[in-house]
């Protein structure tokens, strides 16, 4: 085996570090052609300033050999070591150290200082540099570029015509541990800040694109996301503008069907999502089911839950009309109470999490706007797009389909979903959850488990 092979193993450790939010540096220790220690950067997560990749690999190798002296061993690391790590290698009496990218700021193998060249020391470790330097450097460059972008998104000034829910409203939400990501430079956003979750490897076999409805947000998918991630898949779950951690325009008329759809299309393109299983419910389906026809090659499947397409050429269901009238008469309805009423198994804290994005009336423009946005006439905004989507899904759609229905939903329950199923090409018999209501994702673990078995490679 050659240096490139072992540096590739170190690079894999670096990628794991980057995925955990650490600076992506990885290391492996090799003796007689066998890996005896691996390590990746972990100072932030472990609150340990010594937890550099090299130190972690040296510790594991020493445990393997039951000896702090690592005579005859080689260490491969993706970034030129700092003075601390160089000193540890010399103290361990490594025979050889190989690094990938140079570090012009703290490198102690020639970039800033060269501890390995000090003749006064009683041990000399051979140094070889530049192995897979481009690949190692690219991982670091992309990490810091993303970090700078996230800082800009986090600190981006708020538009005068919008509100931003205080971050403390989202502290310690049960079952929602994922780090926020933001984008504000999509053309249609016009500097509004949009929040999304993006978990799992970017080159995963499947990407689950989870779209919420009204008045929910990405918290709705907290029971499904861990199941998808456990399969090594990628999960992207945005908060539509006006919901969750995304910015909230103050004016009700800032929202429209076409605009929200365009934002989703631009986000998918920006993140370059591929191998998508589109996971939709409520407005996530009203908007989301119109997306595949725009770029069908990105999509592999549909997971459809309690939703519909509103084409304007047939009347809306009685259940939806009643919901829309309730929203118009009671615009300040308690979101937490809505979830508690349909999901008695949820805790008080879980229900309260759905209220978190909406501290006052000013933050609720989307909640007021969305019921009236459902296309109810042939020329309504989104009606023609929805008719095109039906035509596409019934005649051209080539992906796989799975449908899960919360049977207790009075608005988009079994009759509405069966009508939708009849218009999606090759959509099999649905999975019906007899105890679930409209927000069927609150029973989502069993749905997600069935879905990974159905869609998984």
C-alpha positions in Angstrom: 0.0 0.0 0.0 1.3 3.5 -0.8 1.2 6.9 0.8 -1.9 7.9 -1.3 -3.9 5.0 0.2 -3.2 5.9 3.8 -3.7 9.6 3.1 -7.1 8.7 1.7 -8.0 7.0 5.0 -6.9 10.2 6.8 -9.0 12.3 4.4 -12.0 10.1 5.3 -11.5 11.0 8.9 -11.2 14.6 8.0 -14.6 14.4 6.3 -16.1 13.0 9.4 -14.7 15.9 11.4 -16.2 18.4 9.0 -19.5 16.7 9.2 -19.4 17.2 12.9 -18.7 20.9 12.6 -15.0 20.6 13.3 -12.2 21.8 11.1 -11.7 18.9 8.7 -8.4 17.4 9.6 -7.9 13.6 9.9 -5.0 11.3 10.7 -4.0 7.7 10.8 -1.0 5.9 12.4 0.4 2.9 10.5 2.8 0.1 11.6 4.0 -2.6 9.2 1.4 -1.6 6.7 -1.5 -1.9 9.2 -3.6 1.0 10.6 -3.2 1.0 14.4 -4.7 4.4 15.2 -7.1 6.8 13.7 -8.1 10.3 14.7 -10.1 13.4 13.6 -10.3 16.9 14.9 -12.6 17.2 17.9 -11.5 20.2 20.1 -14.8 22.0 19.8 -17.1 19.1 20.5 -14.9 17.7 23.3 -14.0 21.1 24.8 -10.4 19.9 24.7 -7.7 22.1 23.1 -5.4 19.1 22.6 -8.0 17.0 20.7 -6.3 17.5 17.3 -6.5 14.7 14.8 -2.8 13.8 15.2 -3.1 13.6 19.0 -6.2 11.4 18.8 -4.5 9.0 16.4 -1.4 8.9 18.5 -3.4 8.1 21.6 -5.2 5.2 19.9 -2.0 3.8 18.4 -0.3 3.9 21.8 -3.2 2.0 23.3 -3.0 -0.6 20.5 0.7 -1.2 21.2 0.4 -0.6 24.9 3.4 1.7 24.6 3.8 5.4 24.4 6.8 4.9 22.2 5.7 4.4 18.6 9.0 3.2 17.1 8.7 2.1 13.5 5.3 3.8 13.1 4.2 6.3 10.4 1.6 9.0 10.8 -0.5 10.4 7.9 -2.3 13.7 8.4 -4.3 15.8 6.0 -2.9 19.2 7.3 0.7 20.1 8.3 0.9 19.6 12.1 1.1 22.4 14.6 3.9 22.7 17.2 1.9 20.8 19.8 1.3 17.9 17.4 4.8 17.9 16.0 6.2 17.8 19.6 4.0 14.8 20.4 5.2 13.0 17.3 8.8 13.6 18.2 8.2 12.5 21.8 6.6 9.3 20.5 9.6 8.7 18.3 7.7 8.3 15.1 9.8 7.0 12.2 8.0 9.0 9.6 5.3 11.7 9.2 3.4 12.4 6.0 1.1 15.4 5.5 -1.1 16.6 2.7 -1.8 20.4 2.7 0.6 22.9 4.1 -0.5 25.3 6.8 1.0 28.7 6.3 -0.3 30.0 9.6 0.6 27.4 12.2 2.5 24.7 10.4 5.5 23.3 12.3 7.0 21.2 9.6 8.5 24.0 7.5 5.7 26.5 6.9 6.2 28.7 10.0 8.8 26.7 11.9 10.4 23.3 11.3 10.6 21.4 14.6 11.5 18.2 12.7 14.7 19.8 11.5 16.0 20.7 14.9 19.4 19.0 15.2 19.5 19.5 19.0 16.6 17.0 19.5 17.6 13.5 20.3 15.1 12.0 17.8 14.6 12.7 14.1 11.3 11.9 12.3 11.4 11.8 8.5 8.9 14.2 6.9 7.2 13.8 3.5 4.7 16.5 2.3 2.2 17.2 -0.4 0.5 13.8 -0.6 -3.0 14.4 -1.9 -2.4 18.1 -1.1 -5.1 19.3 -3.5 -7.8 17.0 -2.1 -6.8 17.8 1.5 -6.7 21.5 0.9 -10.1 21.5 -0.9 -11.8 20.0 2.1 -10.4 22.8 4.3 -11.2 25.5 1.7 -14.8 24.3 1.3 -15.3 24.1 5.1 -14.2 27.6 5.7 -16.1 29.0 2.7 -19.2 27.4 4.1 -18.5 28.7 7.6 -18.1 32.2 6.3 -21.3 31.9 4.3 -23.2 30.7 7.4 -21.8 33.6 9.5 -23.0 36.0 6.8 -26.4 34.4 6.8 -26.6 34.4 10.6 -25.6 38.1 10.9 -27.4 39.3 7.7 -29.3 42.4 8.5 -33.1 42.0 8.6 -35.2 43.6 6.0 -37.4 46.4 7.3 -40.5 44.8 6.0 -39.8 41.5 7.7 -39.5 40.0 11.2 -37.1 37.4 12.6 -38.1 35.1 15.4 -35.6 35.5 18.3 -33.3 32.5 18.5 -34.1 31.9 22.2 -37.6 30.8 21.1 -36.0 27.7 19.6 -33.8 26.7 22.5 -33.9 23.2 23.8 -36.8 22.0 21.6 -37.4 18.3 22.3 -36.2 16.0 19.5 -34.7 18.7 17.3 -30.9 18.7 17.8 -29.8 19.7 14.3 -27.7 22.7 13.4 -29.5 25.5 11.5 -28.3 26.5 8.0 -29.4 29.7 6.2 -29.4 31.1 2.7 -30.5 34.6 1.7 -28.9 35.1 -1.7 -31.3 33.1 -3.8 -32.7 35.6 -6.5 -36.3 35.2 -5.3 -35.5 35.7 -1.7 -34.4 39.3 -2.2 -32.3 39.1 0.9 -34.9 37.4 3.1 -33.2 34.7 5.2 -34.4 31.2 4.7 -33.6 28.4 7.2 -33.1 24.8 6.3 -31.7 21.6 7.8 -29.1 19.7 5.7 -27.9 16.5 7.3 -26.0 13.5 6.0 -23.5 13.1 3.2 -24.0 15.2 0.1 -23.2 12.2 -2.1 -25.7 9.9 -0.4 -27.6 7.4 -2.5 -30.9 9.1 -1.6 -31.8 12.7 -0.5 -35.0 13.1 1.4 -36.4 16.5 0.7 -39.0 17.1 3.4 -41.5 19.9 2.8 -43.8 21.1 5.6 -47.2 22.7 5.4 -49.2 25.4 7.3 -48.9 26.1 10.2 -46.0 23.7 10.7 -42.2 24.0 10.1 -39.3 21.6 9.8 -39.9 20.4 13.4 -42.7 18.3 11.9 -40.1 15.9 10.5 -38.1 15.3 13.7 -39.4 11.7 14.0 -38.6 10.8 10.4 -35.2 12.5 10.0 -33.2 10.1 12.3 -34.6 7.0 10.4 -33.4 8.5 7.1 -30.0 9.5 8.5 -29.4 6.0 10.0 -29.4 4.6 6.4 -26.6 6.9 5.5 -28.9 9.1 3.4 -29.1 12.9 3.2 -32.0 14.9 4.5 -32.9 18.5 3.6 -35.8 20.1 5.4 -36.4 23.8 4.7 -38.7 26.2 6.5 -40.7 28.1 4.0 -40.5 31.9 4.3 -42.9 33.0 7.0 -42.5 29.8 9.0 -40.1 28.2 11.5 -36.7 29.9 11.7 -37.0 31.6 8.3 -37.7 35.4 8.1 -41.3 36.4 8.2 -42.6 39.2 5.9 -44.9 41.6 7.8 -47.5 41.9 5.0 -49.9 39.1 4.3 -49.8 39.9 0.5 -46.1 39.2 0.4 -47.0 35.5 0.0 -48.0 33.9 -3.2 -48.1 30.4 -4.6 -45.8 31.1 -7.5 -43.2 32.9 -5.3 -42.9 30.2 -2.7 -42.6 27.6 -5.5 -39.8 29.6 -7.2 -37.9 29.8 -3.9 -38.0 26.0 -3.5 -36.8 25.5 -7.1 -33.9 27.9 -6.5 -33.0 26.2 -3.2 -32.9 22.8 -4.8 -30.7 24.1 -7.6 -28.4 25.9 -5.1 -27.9 22.8 -3.0 -27.6 20.7 -6.2 -30.0 18.1 -4.8 -29.9 14.7 -6.6 -31.6 11.3 -6.1 -34.5 13.1 -4.4 -37.3 11.4 -2.6 -39.8 14.2 -2.3 -41.6 14.0 1.1 -44.7 16.2 1.2 -47.7 16.9 3.3 -50.3 19.8 3.3 -48.8 22.8 1.6 -45.6 20.8 1.2 -47.6 18.8 -1.4 -49.6 21.7 -2.9 -46.3 23.3 -3.8 -44.0 20.3 -3.8 -45.9 18.1 -6.2 -45.4 20.8 -8.9 -41.6 20.6 -8.6 -40.6 17.4 -10.3 -41.9 18.4 -13.7 -39.4 21.3 -13.7 -36.4 18.9 -13.5 -37.5 15.3 -13.4 -33.9 13.9 -13.5 -33.3 15.1 -9.9 -36.2 12.9 -8.5 -36.4 9.2 -7.7 -39.6 9.1 -5.7 -42.6 10.6 -4.0 -43.6 10.0 -0.4 -47.0 11.7 -0.2 -48.9 12.3 3.0 -52.3 14.1 3.6 -52.1 16.6 0.8 -53.6 17.5 -2.6 -53.2 19.5 -5.7 -55.6 22.4 -6.2 -56.2 22.9 -9.9 -59.2 25.4 -9.7 -61.3 23.3 -12.0 -63.2 21.5 -9.3 -64.5 22.6 -5.9 -62.3 22.4 -2.8 -63.3 19.8 -0.2 -65.8 20.7 2.4 -63.2 20.0 5.1 -60.8 22.5 3.6 -63.4 25.2 3.2 -64.3 24.8 6.9 -60.6 25.1 7.8 -60.2 28.2 5.7 -63.3 29.8 7.3 -62.0 29.0 10.8 -58.6 30.7 10.0 -60.4 33.8 8.7 -62.6 34.1 11.8 -59.8 33.2 14.3 -56.5 34.5 12.8 -54.8 34.2 16.2 -55.7 30.5 16.7 -53.3 28.6 19.1 -51.0 26.5 17.0 -49.9 24.3 19.9 -53.5 23.6 20.8 -54.2 22.6 17.2 -51.5 20.0 17.4 -52.5 18.8 20.8 -56.1 18.3 19.8 -55.2 16.0 16.9 -52.2 14.3 18.5 -53.0 13.4 22.1 -49.7 11.4 22.3 -47.6 14.5 22.0 -46.0 16.1 25.0 -46.8 19.7 26.1 -43.3 20.7 25.2 -43.6 19.2 21.7 -46.9 21.0 21.1 -45.4 24.3 22.3 -42.5 23.9 19.8 -45.0 24.6 17.0 -45.9 28.0 18.6 -42.2 28.9 18.9 -41.9 30.6 15.5 -44.9 32.9 16.1 -44.4 35.0 19.3 -47.0 37.6 18.2 -49.5 38.6 15.5 -46.8 40.3 13.5 -45.0 37.0 12.9 -48.2 35.3 11.7 -48.7 36.8 8.2 -48.0 33.4 6.5 -50.6 31.7 8.7 -53.2 34.2 7.6 -52.2 34.2 4.0 -51.8 30.5 3.2 -55.4 29.3 3.6 -56.6 31.9 1.1 -53.7 31.0 -1.3 -55.1 27.6 -2.2 -56.2 27.9 -5.8 -60.0 27.8 -6.0 -60.6 29.1 -9.6 -59.2 28.3 -13.0 -57.2 31.6 -13.1 -56.0 31.6 -9.5 -52.3 31.8 -8.8 -50.9 28.3 -9.0 -53.9 26.7 -10.6 -52.4 26.3 -14.1 -49.1 25.0 -12.5 -51.1 22.5 -10.6 -53.0 21.3 -13.7 -49.7 20.9 -15.4 -48.4 18.9 -12.5 -51.4 16.6 -12.6 -50.7 16.0 -16.3 -47.1 15.3 -15.7 -47.7 13.0 -12.7 -50.3 11.0 -14.5 -48.5 10.5 -17.8 -44.8 11.2 -17.6 -43.7 10.7 -14.0 -41.3 7.6 -13.9 -40.3 7.6 -10.2 -41.6 5.3 -7.5 -44.4 6.4 -5.2 -45.5 5.7 -1.6 -48.6 7.2 0.1 -49.2 7.4 3.8 -52.6 8.7 5.1 -53.6 9.8 8.5 -57.2 8.5 8.5 -58.5 10.9 11.2 -57.8 14.0 9.0 -61.1 15.8 8.4 -59.5 18.1 5.7 -57.2 15.9 3.6 -58.1 12.4 4.7 -58.7 9.2 2.9 -61.2 10.4 0.2 -59.0 13.3 -0.9 -55.9 11.2 -0.9 -57.5 8.4 -2.9 -58.5 10.9 -5.5 -54.9 12.1 -5.6 -53.5 8.6 -5.8 -55.7 7.9 -8.9 -53.9 10.7 -10.7 -50.3 9.7 -9.9 -48.9 7.1 -12.3 -48.2 3.7 -10.7 -49.1 4.8 -7.1 -49.7 1.6 -5.1 -52.2 1.1 -2.3 -51.6 3.6 0.6 -50.3 3.0 4.1 -53.2 4.0 6.3 -52.6 5.0 9.9 -55.9 4.7 11.6 -55.0 6.7 14.7 -53.2 9.5 12.9 -54.7 12.8 11.8 -53.7 15.6 9.5 -50.2 16.0 10.8 -49.4 12.3 10.1 -45.6 13.0 10.6 -46.3 12.9 14.3 -46.5 9.2 13.7 -43.6 9.5 11.3 -41.1 6.9 12.6 -43.1 3.9 11.3 -43.7 5.7 8.0 -40.0 6.5 7.6 -39.1 2.9 8.4 -41.5 1.7 5.7 -40.2 4.3 3.3 -36.5 3.4 3.6 -37.4 -0.2 2.9 -39.4 0.8 -0.1 -37.1 3.4 -1.7 -33.8 2.4 -0.3 -31.0 1.0 -2.6 
